[in-house]
Amino acid sequence: MRPDRKNEPARNGSLGPIRQWIESVFWTCKGQLTLEAHGGRTLTGVCTRVGLRLLALAAGLVHNQDIGNPGRHFASLGY
């Protein structure tokens, strides 16, 4: 999928917000979950480690929502 060109009829509209969201998810996976240094040696090991880290992220997000602190940061803010 690509953005619409100026000389063609509108099909998809602006894809900027979607791209921003996707890149944000990728950054979270690479940054907070350190997926580039997963340490798995087999395909099963890689899938297991990535799955566990995604599960931990989901648990952290649910916990933050439960305590009224939405967001992807997990460090204590001191208040």
mmCIF file of the N, C-alpha and C atoms, coordinates in Angstrom:
data_MODEL
# 
_entry.id   MODEL 
# 
loop_
_atom_site.group_PDB 
_atom_site.id 
_atom_site.type_symbol 
_atom_site.label_atom_id 
_atom_site.label_alt_id 
_atom_site.label_comp_id 
_atom_site.label_asym_id 
_atom_site.label_entity_id 
_atom_site.label_seq_id 
_atom_site.pdbx_PDB_ins_code 
_atom_site.Cartn_x 
_atom_site.Cartn_y 
_atom_site.Cartn_z 
_atom_site.occupancy 
_atom_site.B_iso_or_equiv 
_atom_site.pdbx_formal_charge 
_atom_site.auth_seq_id 
_atom_site.auth_comp_id 
_atom_site.auth_asym_id 
_atom_site.auth_atom_id 
_atom_site.pdbx_PDB_model_num 
ATOM 1   N N  . MET A 1 1  ? 0.842  -1.162  0.000   1.00 0.00 ? 1  MET A N  1 
ATOM 2   C CA . MET A 1 1  ? 0.000  0.000   0.000   1.00 0.00 ? 1  MET A CA 1 
ATOM 3   C C  . MET A 1 1  ? 0.897  1.238   0.000   1.00 0.00 ? 1  MET A C  1 
ATOM 4   N N  . ARG A 1 2  ? 0.493  2.241   -0.713  1.00 0.00 ? 2  ARG A N  1 
ATOM 5   C CA . ARG A 1 2  ? 1.266  3.464   -0.799  1.00 0.00 ? 2  ARG A CA 1 
ATOM 6   C C  . ARG A 1 2  ? 0.322  4.653   -0.750  1.00 0.00 ? 2  ARG A C  1 
ATOM 7   N N  . PRO A 1 3  ? 0.832  5.834   -0.412  1.00 0.00 ? 3  PRO A N  1 
ATOM 8   C CA . PRO A 1 3  ? -0.020 7.031   -0.421  1.00 0.00 ? 3  PRO A CA 1 
ATOM 9   C C  . PRO A 1 3  ? -0.483 7.362   -1.836  1.00 0.00 ? 3  PRO A C  1 
ATOM 10  N N  . ASP A 1 4  ? -1.582 8.088   -1.912  1.00 0.00 ? 4  ASP A N  1 
ATOM 11  C CA . ASP A 1 4  ? -2.102 8.522   -3.209  1.00 0.00 ? 4  ASP A CA 1 
ATOM 12  C C  . ASP A 1 4  ? -1.168 9.539   -3.839  1.00 0.00 ? 4  ASP A C  1 
ATOM 13  N N  . ARG A 1 5  ? -1.008 9.451   -5.139  1.00 0.00 ? 5  ARG A N  1 
ATOM 14  C CA . ARG A 1 5  ? -0.240 10.461  -5.870  1.00 0.00 ? 5  ARG A CA 1 
ATOM 15  C C  . ARG A 1 5  ? -1.146 11.634  -6.192  1.00 0.00 ? 5  ARG A C  1 
ATOM 16  N N  . LYS A 1 6  ? -0.539 12.756  -6.526  1.00 0.00 ? 6  LYS A N  1 
ATOM 17  C CA . LYS A 1 6  ? -1.323 13.959  -6.819  1.00 0.00 ? 6  LYS A CA 1 
ATOM 18  C C  . LYS A 1 6  ? -2.161 13.815  -8.085  1.00 0.00 ? 6  LYS A C  1 
ATOM 19  N N  . ASN A 1 7  ? -1.669 13.055  -9.054  1.00 0.00 ? 7  ASN A N  1 
ATOM 20  C CA . ASN A 1 7  ? -2.363 12.959  -10.334 1.00 0.00 ? 7  ASN A CA 1 
ATOM 21  C C  . ASN A 1 7  ? -3.274 11.741  -10.454 1.00 0.00 ? 7  ASN A C  1 
ATOM 22  N N  . GLU A 1 8  ? -3.667 11.111  -9.375  1.00 0.00 ? 8  GLU A N  1 
ATOM 23  C CA . GLU A 1 8  ? -4.580 9.974   -9.427  1.00 0.00 ? 8  GLU A CA 1 
ATOM 24  C C  . GLU A 1 8  ? -5.731 10.164  -8.445  1.00 0.00 ? 8  GLU A C  1 
ATOM 25  N N  . PRO A 1 9  ? -6.845 9.509   -8.686  1.00 0.00 ? 9  PRO A N  1 
ATOM 26  C CA . PRO A 1 9  ? -7.981 9.664   -7.766  1.00 0.00 ? 9  PRO A CA 1 
ATOM 27  C C  . PRO A 1 9  ? -7.657 9.108   -6.371  1.00 0.00 ? 9  PRO A C  1 
ATOM 28  N N  . ALA A 1 10 ? -8.348 9.651   -5.380  1.00 0.00 ? 10 ALA A N  1 
ATOM 29  C CA . ALA A 1 10 ? -8.119 9.244   -3.991  1.00 0.00 ? 10 ALA A CA 1 
ATOM 30  C C  . ALA A 1 10 ? -8.518 7.784   -3.801  1.00 0.00 ? 10 ALA A C  1 
ATOM 31  N N  . ARG A 1 11 ? -7.603 7.005   -3.225  1.00 0.00 ? 11 ARG A N  1 
ATOM 32  C CA . ARG A 1 11 ? -7.896 5.603   -2.921  1.00 0.00 ? 11 ARG A CA 1 
ATOM 33  C C  . ARG A 1 11 ? -7.680 5.320   -1.447  1.00 0.00 ? 11 ARG A C  1 
ATOM 34  N N  . ASN A 1 12 ? -6.482 5.610   -0.979  1.00 0.00 ? 12 ASN A N  1 
ATOM 35  C CA . ASN A 1 12 ? -6.116 5.246   0.385   1.00 0.00 ? 12 ASN A CA 1 
ATOM 36  C C  . ASN A 1 12 ? -6.030 6.428   1.334   1.00 0.00 ? 12 ASN A C  1 
ATOM 37  N N  . GLY A 1 13 ? -5.928 7.609   0.814   1.00 0.00 ? 13 GLY A N  1 
ATOM 38  C CA . GLY A 1 13 ? -5.784 8.775   1.680   1.00 0.00 ? 13 GLY A CA 1 
ATOM 39  C C  . GLY A 1 13 ? -4.387 8.867   2.250   1.00 0.00 ? 13 GLY A C  1 
ATOM 40  N N  . SER A 1 14 ? -4.257 9.563   3.338   1.00 0.00 ? 14 SER A N  1 
ATOM 41  C CA . SER A 1 14 ? -2.960 9.748   3.982   1.00 0.00 ? 14 SER A CA 1 
ATOM 42  C C  . SER A 1 14 ? -2.634 8.531   4.843   1.00 0.00 ? 14 SER A C  1 
ATOM 43  N N  . LEU A 1 15 ? -1.458 7.998   4.650   1.00 0.00 ? 15 LEU A N  1 
ATOM 44  C CA . LEU A 1 15 ? -1.041 6.824   5.425   1.00 0.00 ? 15 LEU A CA 1 
ATOM 45  C C  . LEU A 1 15 ? -0.074 7.192   6.541   1.00 0.00 ? 15 LEU A C  1 
ATOM 46  N N  . GLY A 1 16 ? 0.162  8.491   6.731   1.00 0.00 ? 16 GLY A N  1 
ATOM 47  C CA . GLY A 1 16 ? 1.114  8.938   7.744   1.00 0.00 ? 16 GLY A CA 1 
ATOM 48  C C  . GLY A 1 16 ? 0.799  8.461   9.153   1.00 0.00 ? 16 GLY A C  1 
ATOM 49  N N  . PRO A 1 17 ? -0.440 8.624   9.627   1.00 0.00 ? 17 PRO A N  1 
ATOM 50  C CA . PRO A 1 17 ? -0.742 8.172   10.992  1.00 0.00 ? 17 PRO A CA 1 
ATOM 51  C C  . PRO A 1 17 ? -0.581 6.664   11.171  1.00 0.00 ? 17 PRO A C  1 
ATOM 52  N N  . ILE A 1 18 ? -0.910 5.893   10.145  1.00 0.00 ? 18 ILE A N  1 
ATOM 53  C CA . ILE A 1 18 ? -0.771 4.436   10.241  1.00 0.00 ? 18 ILE A CA 1 
ATOM 54  C C  . ILE A 1 18 ? 0.704  4.060   10.302  1.00 0.00 ? 18 ILE A C  1 
ATOM 55  N N  . ARG A 1 19 ? 1.495  4.712   9.445   1.00 0.00 ? 19 ARG A N  1 
ATOM 56  C CA . ARG A 1 19 ? 2.933  4.438   9.452   1.00 0.00 ? 19 ARG A CA 1 
ATOM 57  C C  . ARG A 1 19 ? 3.546  4.828   10.794  1.00 0.00 ? 19 ARG A C  1 
ATOM 58  N N  . GLN A 1 20 ? 3.129  5.950   11.345  1.00 0.00 ? 20 GLN A N  1 
ATOM 59  C CA . GLN A 1 20 ? 3.636  6.397   12.643  1.00 0.00 ? 20 GLN A CA 1 
ATOM 60  C C  . GLN A 1 20 ? 3.323  5.368   13.728  1.00 0.00 ? 20 GLN A C  1 
ATOM 61  N N  . TRP A 1 21 ? 2.117  4.830   13.712  1.00 0.00 ? 21 TRP A N  1 
ATOM 62  C CA . TRP A 1 21 ? 1.710  3.835   14.704  1.00 0.00 ? 21 TRP A CA 1 
ATOM 63  C C  . TRP A 1 21 ? 2.534  2.560   14.558  1.00 0.00 ? 21 TRP A C  1 
ATOM 64  N N  . ILE A 1 22 ? 2.718  2.100   13.323  1.00 0.00 ? 22 ILE A N  1 
ATOM 65  C CA . ILE A 1 22 ? 3.489  0.880   13.085  1.00 0.00 ? 22 ILE A CA 1 
ATOM 66  C C  . ILE A 1 22 ? 4.938  1.066   13.532  1.00 0.00 ? 22 ILE A C  1 
ATOM 67  N N  . GLU A 1 23 ? 5.543  2.200   13.183  1.00 0.00 ? 23 GLU A N  1 
ATOM 68  C CA . GLU A 1 23 ? 6.922  2.432   13.584  1.00 0.00 ? 23 GLU A CA 1 
ATOM 69  C C  . GLU A 1 23 ? 7.047  2.583   15.094  1.00 0.00 ? 23 GLU A C  1 
ATOM 70  N N  . SER A 1 24 ? 6.026  3.117   15.741  1.00 0.00 ? 24 SER A N  1 
ATOM 71  C CA . SER A 1 24 ? 6.032  3.213   17.199  1.00 0.00 ? 24 SER A CA 1 
ATOM 72  C C  . SER A 1 24 ? 6.026  1.827   17.833  1.00 0.00 ? 24 SER A C  1 
ATOM 73  N N  . VAL A 1 25 ? 5.224  0.922   17.273  1.00 0.00 ? 25 VAL A N  1 
ATOM 74  C CA . VAL A 1 25 ? 5.176  -0.457  17.785  1.00 0.00 ? 25 VAL A CA 1 
ATOM 75  C C  . VAL A 1 25 ? 6.530  -1.134  17.568  1.00 0.00 ? 25 VAL A C  1 
ATOM 76  N N  . PHE A 1 26 ? 7.123  -0.966  16.389  1.00 0.00 ? 26 PHE A N  1 
ATOM 77  C CA . PHE A 1 26 ? 8.434  -1.561  16.125  1.00 0.00 ? 26 PHE A CA 1 
ATOM 78  C C  . PHE A 1 26 ? 9.486  -1.005  17.077  1.00 0.00 ? 26 PHE A C  1 
ATOM 79  N N  . TRP A 1 27 ? 9.462  0.323   17.327  1.00 0.00 ? 27 TRP A N  1 
ATOM 80  C CA . TRP A 1 27 ? 10.434 0.921   18.218  1.00 0.00 ? 27 TRP A CA 1 
ATOM 81  C C  . TRP A 1 27 ? 10.285 0.353   19.628  1.00 0.00 ? 27 TRP A C  1 
ATOM 82  N N  . THR A 1 28 ? 9.045  0.192   20.065  1.00 0.00 ? 28 THR A N  1 
ATOM 83  C CA . THR A 1 28 ? 8.798  -0.374  21.388  1.00 0.00 ? 28 THR A CA 1 
ATOM 84  C C  . THR A 1 28 ? 9.365  -1.784  21.472  1.00 0.00 ? 28 THR A C  1 
ATOM 85  N N  . CYS A 1 29 ? 9.108  -2.575  20.438  1.00 0.00 ? 29 CYS A N  1 
ATOM 86  C CA . CYS A 1 29 ? 9.606  -3.951  20.450  1.00 0.00 ? 29 CYS A CA 1 
ATOM 87  C C  . CYS A 1 29 ? 11.128 -3.998  20.447  1.00 0.00 ? 29 CYS A C  1 
ATOM 88  N N  . LYS A 1 30 ? 11.742 -3.149  19.665  1.00 0.00 ? 30 LYS A N  1 
ATOM 89  C CA . LYS A 1 30 ? 13.202 -3.169  19.584  1.00 0.00 ? 30 LYS A CA 1 
ATOM 90  C C  . LYS A 1 30 ? 13.842 -2.507  20.797  1.00 0.00 ? 30 LYS A C  1 
ATOM 91  N N  . GLY A 1 31 ? 13.258 -1.427  21.289  1.00 0.00 ? 31 GLY A N  1 
ATOM 92  C CA . GLY A 1 31 ? 13.859 -0.678  22.377  1.00 0.00 ? 31 GLY A CA 1 
ATOM 93  C C  . GLY A 1 31 ? 13.592 -1.260  23.743  1.00 0.00 ? 31 GLY A C  1 
ATOM 94  N N  . GLN A 1 32 ? 12.341 -1.271  24.145  1.00 0.00 ? 32 GLN A N  1 
ATOM 95  C CA . GLN A 1 32 ? 12.005 -1.714  25.496  1.00 0.00 ? 32 GLN A CA 1 
ATOM 96  C C  . GLN A 1 32 ? 12.133 -3.214  25.677  1.00 0.00 ? 32 GLN A C  1 
ATOM 97  N N  . LEU A 1 33 ? 11.874 -3.978  24.635  1.00 0.00 ? 33 LEU A N  1 
ATOM 98  C CA . LEU A 1 33 ? 11.917 -5.430  24.774  1.00 0.00 ? 33 LEU A CA 1 
ATOM 99  C C  . LEU A 1 33 ? 13.243 -6.030  24.327  1.00 0.00 ? 33 LEU A C  1 
ATOM 100 N N  . THR A 1 34 ? 14.156 -5.219  23.859  1.00 0.00 ? 34 THR A N  1 
ATOM 101 C CA . THR A 1 34 ? 15.465 -5.640  23.350  1.00 0.00 ? 34 THR A CA 1 
ATOM 102 C C  . THR A 1 34 ? 15.357 -6.866  22.448  1.00 0.00 ? 34 THR A C  1 
ATOM 103 N N  . LEU A 1 35 ? 14.496 -6.773  21.455  1.00 0.00 ? 35 LEU A N  1 
ATOM 104 C CA . LEU A 1 35 ? 14.283 -7.912  20.571  1.00 0.00 ? 35 LEU A CA 1 
ATOM 105 C C  . LEU A 1 35 ? 15.455 -8.160  19.632  1.00 0.00 ? 35 LEU A C  1 
ATOM 106 N N  . GLU A 1 36 ? 16.319 -7.170  19.447  1.00 0.00 ? 36 GLU A N  1 
ATOM 107 C CA . GLU A 1 36 ? 17.474 -7.414  18.598  1.00 0.00 ? 36 GLU A CA 1 
ATOM 108 C C  . GLU A 1 36 ? 18.521 -8.267  19.300  1.00 0.00 ? 36 GLU A C  1 
ATOM 109 N N  . ALA A 1 37 ? 18.437 -8.382  20.606  1.00 0.00 ? 37 ALA A N  1 
ATOM 110 C CA . ALA A 1 37 ? 19.374 -9.196  21.384  1.00 0.00 ? 37 ALA A CA 1 
ATOM 111 C C  . ALA A 1 37 ? 18.594 -10.266 22.139  1.00 0.00 ? 37 ALA A C  1 
ATOM 112 N N  . HIS A 1 38 ? 17.787 -11.030 21.427  1.00 0.00 ? 38 HIS A N  1 
ATOM 113 C CA . HIS A 1 38 ? 16.897 -11.999 22.069  1.00 0.00 ? 38 HIS A CA 1 
ATOM 114 C C  . HIS A 1 38 ? 17.628 -13.206 22.628  1.00 0.00 ? 38 HIS A C  1 
ATOM 115 N N  . GLY A 1 39 ? 18.735 -13.631 22.009  1.00 0.00 ? 39 GLY A N  1 
ATOM 116 C CA . GLY A 1 39 ? 19.521 -14.744 22.534  1.00 0.00 ? 39 GLY A CA 1 
ATOM 117 C C  . GLY A 1 39 ? 19.028 -16.114 22.141  1.00 0.00 ? 39 GLY A C  1 
ATOM 118 N N  . GLY A 1 40 ? 18.005 -16.202 21.310  1.00 0.00 ? 40 GLY A N  1 
ATOM 119 C CA . GLY A 1 40 ? 17.514 -17.505 20.877  1.00 0.00 ? 40 GLY A CA 1 
ATOM 120 C C  . GLY A 1 40 ? 18.430 -18.107 19.821  1.00 0.00 ? 40 GLY A C  1 
ATOM 121 N N  . ARG A 1 41 ? 18.605 -19.405 19.881  1.00 0.00 ? 41 ARG A N  1 
ATOM 122 C CA . ARG A 1 41 ? 19.503 -20.068 18.921  1.00 0.00 ? 41 ARG A CA 1 
ATOM 123 C C  . ARG A 1 41 ? 18.742 -20.848 17.864  1.00 0.00 ? 41 ARG A C  1 
ATOM 124 N N  . THR A 1 42 ? 17.534 -21.233 18.152  1.00 0.00 ? 42 THR A N  1 
ATOM 125 C CA . THR A 1 42 ? 16.709 -21.943 17.174  1.00 0.00 ? 42 THR A CA 1 
ATOM 126 C C  . THR A 1 42 ? 15.463 -21.119 16.913  1.00 0.00 ? 42 THR A C  1 
ATOM 127 N N  . LEU A 1 43 ? 14.735 -21.462 15.875  1.00 0.00 ? 43 LEU A N  1 
ATOM 128 C CA . LEU A 1 43 ? 13.503 -20.741 15.573  1.00 0.00 ? 43 LEU A CA 1 
ATOM 129 C C  . LEU A 1 43 ? 12.507 -20.848 16.727  1.00 0.00 ? 43 LEU A C  1 
ATOM 130 N N  . THR A 1 44 ? 12.443 -22.020 17.327  1.00 0.00 ? 44 THR A N  1 
ATOM 131 C CA . THR A 1 44 ? 11.553 -22.195 18.481  1.00 0.00 ? 44 THR A CA 1 
ATOM 132 C C  . THR A 1 44 ? 11.996 -21.324 19.646  1.00 0.00 ? 44 THR A C  1 
ATOM 133 N N  . GLY A 1 45 ? 13.292 -21.250 19.889  1.00 0.00 ? 45 GLY A N  1 
ATOM 134 C CA . GLY A 1 45 ? 13.806 -20.414 20.973  1.00 0.00 ? 45 GLY A CA 1 
ATOM 135 C C  . GLY A 1 45 ? 13.537 -18.936 20.738  1.00 0.00 ? 45 GLY A C  1 
ATOM 136 N N  . VAL A 1 46 ? 13.726 -18.484 19.495  1.00 0.00 ? 46 VAL A N  1 
ATOM 137 C CA . VAL A 1 46 ? 13.465 -17.085 19.163  1.00 0.00 ? 46 VAL A CA 1 
ATOM 138 C C  . VAL A 1 46 ? 11.989 -16.769 19.366  1.00 0.00 ? 46 VAL A C  1 
ATOM 139 N N  . CYS A 1 47 ? 11.117 -17.620 18.835  1.00 0.00 ? 47 CYS A N  1 
ATOM 140 C CA . CYS A 1 47 ? 9.671  -17.394 18.973  1.00 0.00 ? 47 CYS A CA 1 
ATOM 141 C C  . CYS A 1 47 ? 9.247  -17.384 20.433  1.00 0.00 ? 47 CYS A C  1 
ATOM 142 N N  . THR A 1 48 ? 9.803  -18.279 21.222  1.00 0.00 ? 48 THR A N  1 
ATOM 143 C CA . THR A 1 48 ? 9.471  -18.331 22.647  1.00 0.00 ? 48 THR A CA 1 
ATOM 144 C C  . THR A 1 48 ? 9.895  -17.063 23.367  1.00 0.00 ? 48 THR A C  1 
ATOM 145 N N  . ARG A 1 49 ? 11.128 -16.627 23.133  1.00 0.00 ? 49 ARG A N  1 
ATOM 146 C CA . ARG A 1 49 ? 11.629 -15.436 23.816  1.00 0.00 ? 49 ARG A CA 1 
ATOM 147 C C  . ARG A 1 49 ? 10.885 -14.179 23.390  1.00 0.00 ? 49 ARG A C  1 
ATOM 148 N N  . VAL A 1 50 ? 10.609 -14.055 22.096  1.00 0.00 ? 50 VAL A N  1 
ATOM 149 C CA . VAL A 1 50 ? 9.861  -12.891 21.619  1.00 0.00 ? 50 VAL A CA 1 
ATOM 150 C C  . VAL A 1 50 ? 8.443  -12.916 22.188  1.00 0.00 ? 50 VAL A C  1 
ATOM 151 N N  . GLY A 1 51 ? 7.813  -14.092 22.185  1.00 0.00 ? 51 GLY A N  1 
ATOM 152 C CA . GLY A 1 51 ? 6.470  -14.212 22.743  1.00 0.00 ? 51 GLY A CA 1 
ATOM 153 C C  . GLY A 1 51 ? 6.415  -13.851 24.216  1.00 0.00 ? 51 GLY A C  1 
ATOM 154 N N  . LEU A 1 52 ? 7.403  -14.296 24.984  1.00 0.00 ? 52 LEU A N  1 
ATOM 155 C CA . LEU A 1 52 ? 7.438  -13.976 26.416  1.00 0.00 ? 52 LEU A CA 1 
ATOM 156 C C  . LEU A 1 52 ? 7.617  -12.482 26.649  1.00 0.00 ? 52 LEU A C  1 
ATOM 157 N N  . ARG A 1 53 ? 8.435  -11.851 25.833  1.00 0.00 ? 53 ARG A N  1 
ATOM 158 C CA . ARG A 1 53 ? 8.641  -10.410 26.005  1.00 0.00 ? 53 ARG A CA 1 
ATOM 159 C C  . ARG A 1 53 ? 7.395  -9.628  25.622  1.00 0.00 ? 53 ARG A C  1 
ATOM 160 N N  . LEU A 1 54 ? 6.701  -10.064 24.574  1.00 0.00 ? 54 LEU A N  1 
ATOM 161 C CA . LEU A 1 54 ? 5.451  -9.393  24.209  1.00 0.00 ? 54 LEU A CA 1 
ATOM 162 C C  . LEU A 1 54 ? 4.388  -9.596  25.281  1.00 0.00 ? 54 LEU A C  1 
ATOM 163 N N  . LEU A 1 55 ? 4.351  -10.779 25.865  1.00 0.00 ? 55 LEU A N  1 
ATOM 164 C CA . LEU A 1 55 ? 3.421  -11.047 26.965  1.00 0.00 ? 55 LEU A CA 1 
ATOM 165 C C  . LEU A 1 55 ? 3.743  -10.171 28.175  1.00 0.00 ? 55 LEU A C  1 
ATOM 166 N N  . ALA A 1 56 ? 5.024  -9.996  28.469  1.00 0.00 ? 56 ALA A N  1 
ATOM 167 C CA . ALA A 1 56 ? 5.421  -9.126  29.582  1.00 0.00 ? 56 ALA A CA 1 
ATOM 168 C C  . ALA A 1 56 ? 5.028  -7.679  29.309  1.00 0.00 ? 56 ALA A C  1 
ATOM 169 N N  . LEU A 1 57 ? 5.185  -7.221  28.055  1.00 0.00 ? 57 LEU A N  1 
ATOM 170 C CA . LEU A 1 57 ? 4.771  -5.863  27.707  1.00 0.00 ? 57 LEU A CA 1 
ATOM 171 C C  . LEU A 1 57 ? 3.265  -5.703  27.887  1.00 0.00 ? 57 LEU A C  1 
ATOM 172 N N  . ALA A 1 58 ? 2.494  -6.682  27.426  1.00 0.00 ? 58 ALA A N  1 
ATOM 173 C CA . ALA A 1 58 ? 1.033  -6.616  27.573  1.00 0.00 ? 58 ALA A CA 1 
ATOM 174 C C  . ALA A 1 58 ? 0.642  -6.582  29.052  1.00 0.00 ? 58 ALA A C  1 
ATOM 175 N N  . ALA A 1 59 ? 1.299  -7.396  29.866  1.00 0.00 ? 59 ALA A N  1 
ATOM 176 C CA . ALA A 1 59 ? 0.999  -7.400  31.305  1.00 0.00 ? 59 ALA A CA 1 
ATOM 177 C C  . ALA A 1 59 ? 1.336  -6.044  31.927  1.00 0.00 ? 59 ALA A C  1 
ATOM 178 N N  . GLY A 1 60 ? 2.445  -5.448  31.512  1.00 0.00 ? 60 GLY A N  1 
ATOM 179 C CA . GLY A 1 60 ? 2.812  -4.131  32.022  1.00 0.00 ? 60 GLY A CA 1 
ATOM 180 C C  . GLY A 1 60 ? 1.819  -3.055  31.621  1.00 0.00 ? 60 GLY A C  1 
ATOM 181 N N  . LEU A 1 61 ? 1.330  -3.121  30.389  1.00 0.00 ? 61 LEU A N  1 
ATOM 182 C CA . LEU A 1 61 ? 0.336  -2.145  29.934  1.00 0.00 ? 61 LEU A CA 1 
ATOM 183 C C  . LEU A 1 61 ? -0.976 -2.293  30.691  1.00 0.00 ? 61 LEU A C  1 
ATOM 184 N N  . VAL A 1 62 ? -1.394 -3.532  30.936  1.00 0.00 ? 62 VAL A N  1 
ATOM 185 C CA . VAL A 1 62 ? -2.625 -3.759  31.700  1.00 0.00 ? 62 VAL A CA 1 
ATOM 186 C C  . VAL A 1 62 ? -2.450 -3.249  33.128  1.00 0.00 ? 62 VAL A C  1 
ATOM 187 N N  . HIS A 1 63 ? -1.280 -3.506  33.718  1.00 0.00 ? 63 HIS A N  1 
ATOM 188 C CA . HIS A 1 63 ? -1.022 -3.023  35.077  1.00 0.00 ? 63 HIS A CA 1 
ATOM 189 C C  . HIS A 1 63 ? -1.055 -1.499  35.124  1.00 0.00 ? 63 HIS A C  1 
ATOM 190 N N  . ASN A 1 64 ? -0.394 -0.845  34.153  1.00 0.00 ? 64 ASN A N  1 
ATOM 191 C CA . ASN A 1 64 ? -0.412 0.615   34.121  1.00 0.00 ? 64 ASN A CA 1 
ATOM 192 C C  . ASN A 1 64 ? -1.830 1.148   33.983  1.00 0.00 ? 64 ASN A C  1 
ATOM 193 N N  . GLN A 1 65 ? -2.641 0.492   33.179  1.00 0.00 ? 65 GLN A N  1 
ATOM 194 C CA . GLN A 1 65 ? -4.027 0.929   33.014  1.00 0.00 ? 65 GLN A CA 1 
ATOM 195 C C  . GLN A 1 65 ? -4.806 0.745   34.321  1.00 0.00 ? 65 GLN A C  1 
ATOM 196 N N  . ASP A 1 66 ? -4.546 -0.346  35.015  1.00 0.00 ? 66 ASP A N  1 
ATOM 197 C CA . ASP A 1 66 ? -5.235 -0.603  36.290  1.00 0.00 ? 66 ASP A CA 1 
ATOM 198 C C  . ASP A 1 66 ? -4.891 0.429   37.356  1.00 0.00 ? 66 ASP A C  1 
ATOM 199 N N  . ILE A 1 67 ? -3.651 0.916   37.366  1.00 0.00 ? 67 ILE A N  1 
ATOM 200 C CA . ILE A 1 67 ? -3.264 1.891   38.382  1.00 0.00 ? 67 ILE A CA 1 
ATOM 201 C C  . ILE A 1 67 ? -3.496 3.327   37.920  1.00 0.00 ? 67 ILE A C  1 
ATOM 202 N N  . GLY A 1 68 ? -4.070 3.478   36.721  1.00 0.00 ? 68 GLY A N  1 
ATOM 203 C CA . GLY A 1 68 ? -4.405 4.811   36.237  1.00 0.00 ? 68 GLY A CA 1 
ATOM 204 C C  . GLY A 1 68 ? -3.236 5.570   35.641  1.00 0.00 ? 68 GLY A C  1 
ATOM 205 N N  . ASN A 1 69 ? -2.253 4.865   35.156  1.00 0.00 ? 69 ASN A N  1 
ATOM 206 C CA . ASN A 1 69 ? -1.071 5.495   34.581  1.00 0.00 ? 69 ASN A CA 1 
ATOM 207 C C  . ASN A 1 69 ? -0.845 4.939   33.173  1.00 0.00 ? 69 ASN A C  1 
ATOM 208 N N  . PRO A 1 70 ? -1.683 5.353   32.199  1.00 0.00 ? 70 PRO A N  1 
ATOM 209 C CA . PRO A 1 70 ? -1.552 4.764   30.865  1.00 0.00 ? 70 PRO A CA 1 
ATOM 210 C C  . PRO A 1 70 ? -0.249 5.193   30.197  1.00 0.00 ? 70 PRO A C  1 
ATOM 211 N N  . GLY A 1 71 ? 0.282  4.328   29.406  1.00 0.00 ? 71 GLY A N  1 
ATOM 212 C CA . GLY A 1 71 ? 1.526  4.613   28.700  1.00 0.00 ? 71 GLY A CA 1 
ATOM 213 C C  . GLY A 1 71 ? 2.403  3.393   28.645  1.00 0.00 ? 71 GLY A C  1 
ATOM 214 N N  . ARG A 1 72 ? 3.518  3.532   27.944  1.00 0.00 ? 72 ARG A N  1 
ATOM 215 C CA . ARG A 1 72 ? 4.419  2.398   27.783  1.00 0.00 ? 72 ARG A CA 1 
ATOM 216 C C  . ARG A 1 72 ? 5.635  2.505   28.679  1.00 0.00 ? 72 ARG A C  1 
ATOM 217 N N  . HIS A 1 73 ? 5.666  3.444   29.609  1.00 0.00 ? 73 HIS A N  1 
ATOM 218 C CA . HIS A 1 73 ? 6.800  3.542   30.511  1.00 0.00 ? 73 HIS A CA 1 
ATOM 219 C C  . HIS A 1 73 ? 6.498  2.727   31.762  1.00 0.00 ? 73 HIS A C  1 
ATOM 220 N N  . PHE A 1 74 ? 7.527  2.057   32.264  1.00 0.00 ? 74 PHE A N  1 
ATOM 221 C CA . PHE A 1 74 ? 7.322  1.170   33.404  1.00 0.00 ? 74 PHE A CA 1 
ATOM 222 C C  . PHE A 1 74 ? 8.161  1.562   34.605  1.00 0.00 ? 74 PHE A C  1 
ATOM 223 N N  . ALA A 1 75 ? 8.880  2.644   34.499  1.00 0.00 ? 75 ALA A N  1 
ATOM 224 C CA . ALA A 1 75 ? 9.660  3.119   35.648  1.00 0.00 ? 75 ALA A CA 1 
ATOM 225 C C  . ALA A 1 75 ? 8.751  3.951   36.549  1.00 0.00 ? 75 ALA A C  1 
ATOM 226 N N  . SER A 1 76 ? 9.031  3.929   37.831  1.00 0.00 ? 76 SER A N  1 
ATOM 227 C CA . SER A 1 76 ? 8.258  4.713   38.776  1.00 0.00 ? 76 SER A CA 1 
ATOM 228 C C  . SER A 1 76 ? 8.491  6.206   38.524  1.00 0.00 ? 76 SER A C  1 
ATOM 229 N N  . LEU A 1 77 ? 7.418  6.965   38.495  1.00 0.00 ? 77 LEU A N  1 
ATOM 230 C CA . LEU A 1 77 ? 7.544  8.385   38.252  1.00 0.00 ? 77 LEU A CA 1 
ATOM 231 C C  . LEU A 1 77 ? 7.660  9.176   39.549  1.00 0.00 ? 77 LEU A C  1 
ATOM 232 N N  . GLY A 1 78 ? 7.509  8.526   40.685  1.00 0.00 ? 78 GLY A N  1 
ATOM 233 C CA . GLY A 1 78 ? 7.723  9.180   41.961  1.00 0.00 ? 78 GLY A CA 1 
ATOM 234 C C  . GLY A 1 78 ? 6.546  9.988   42.477  1.00 0.00 ? 78 GLY A C  1 
ATOM 235 N N  . TYR A 1 79 ? 5.362  9.782   41.934  1.00 0.00 ? 79 TYR A N  1 
ATOM 236 C CA . TYR A 1 79 ? 4.193  10.491  42.476  1.00 0.00 ? 79 TYR A CA 1 
ATOM 237 C C  . TYR A 1 79 ? 3.041  9.567   42.624  1.00 0.00 ? 79 TYR A C  1 
# 
